[in-house]
Amino acid sequence: MIRYYLDTSIWLDSLEERDEPGFPKTSLAHELVKYIVKNGHAILISDLVLEELNNSGYHEWDVDLLFYSLREVLKFIPEFLN
């Protein structure tokens, strides 16, 4: 199984319209997640990403809602970089 660690910027690209001219970051983030799910791979999520999403203004329930549909492919890893 291939595992992907998506940093906070990818999740923010997915949640917000953060496209730039010639660089459709939002749709690319959505396509990446779809590819991972379709191919039965895993997405690693760390407490660092959760903390950064909270610090970016997303409440715990917003994050829970985002990750609920991905629960079968998400794998939590504590303190990834600390």
C-alpha positions as CSV (number, residue, x, y, z in Angstrom):
1,M,0.0,0.0,0.0
2,I,1.3,3.4,-0.9
3,R,1.0,6.1,1.8
4,Y,0.8,9.8,1.2
5,Y,1.4,12.5,3.7
6,L,-0.5,15.6,2.7
7,D,0.6,18.7,4.4
8,T,-1.6,21.5,5.6
9,S,-1.3,23.5,2.4
10,I,-2.9,20.7,0.4
11,W,-5.8,20.5,2.8
12,L,-6.3,24.3,2.7
13,D,-6.2,24.2,-1.1
14,S,-8.9,21.6,-0.9
15,L,-11.0,23.6,1.5
16,E,-10.6,27.0,0.0
17,E,-10.5,28.5,-3.5
18,R,-6.7,29.2,-3.5
19,D,-6.2,28.9,-7.3
20,E,-3.6,31.1,-8.9
21,P,-3.5,32.1,-12.6
22,G,-2.5,29.0,-14.5
23,F,-2.3,26.9,-11.3
24,P,-5.7,25.4,-10.3
25,K,-4.6,24.3,-6.8
26,T,-8.1,23.5,-5.5
27,S,-9.0,21.1,-8.3
28,L,-5.5,19.6,-8.2
29,A,-5.9,18.9,-4.5
30,H,-9.3,17.3,-5.1
31,E,-7.9,15.2,-7.9
32,L,-5.0,14.0,-5.8
33,V,-7.3,12.9,-3.0
34,K,-9.6,11.2,-5.5
35,Y,-6.7,9.3,-7.0
36,I,-5.5,8.1,-3.6
37,V,-9.0,6.9,-2.6
38,K,-9.7,5.3,-6.0
39,N,-6.4,3.3,-5.9
40,G,-6.9,2.1,-2.3
41,H,-3.9,4.0,-1.0
42,A,-3.6,5.6,2.4
43,I,-3.4,9.2,3.5
44,L,-1.3,9.9,6.6
45,I,-2.6,12.7,8.9
46,S,-0.7,14.0,11.9
47,D,-1.6,16.1,14.9
48,L,0.6,18.8,13.4
49,V,-1.8,19.1,10.4
50,L,-4.8,19.1,12.7
51,E,-3.2,21.9,14.8
52,E,-2.4,24.0,11.8
53,L,-5.9,23.6,10.4
54,N,-7.2,24.8,13.8
55,N,-4.8,27.7,13.7
56,S,-6.0,28.6,10.2
57,G,-9.5,29.2,11.6
58,Y,-11.0,25.7,11.1
59,H,-12.8,24.4,14.2
60,E,-12.6,20.8,15.2
61,W,-16.0,20.0,13.8
62,D,-15.0,21.5,10.4
63,V,-12.0,19.2,10.4
64,D,-14.0,16.2,11.5
65,L,-16.5,16.8,8.7
66,L,-13.7,17.1,6.1
67,F,-12.0,13.9,7.2
68,Y,-15.2,11.9,7.9
69,S,-15.7,10.9,4.2
70,L,-12.0,9.9,4.1
71,R,-12.0,7.8,7.3
72,E,-11.3,4.5,5.5
73,V,-8.1,5.8,4.0
74,L,-6.8,8.1,6.8
75,K,-4.1,6.8,9.1
76,F,-3.2,9.0,12.1
77,I,0.4,9.4,13.0
78,P,1.1,11.4,16.2
79,E,3.7,14.2,16.3
80,F,5.0,13.7,12.8
81,L,7.8,16.3,12.8
82,N,8.3,17.2,16.5
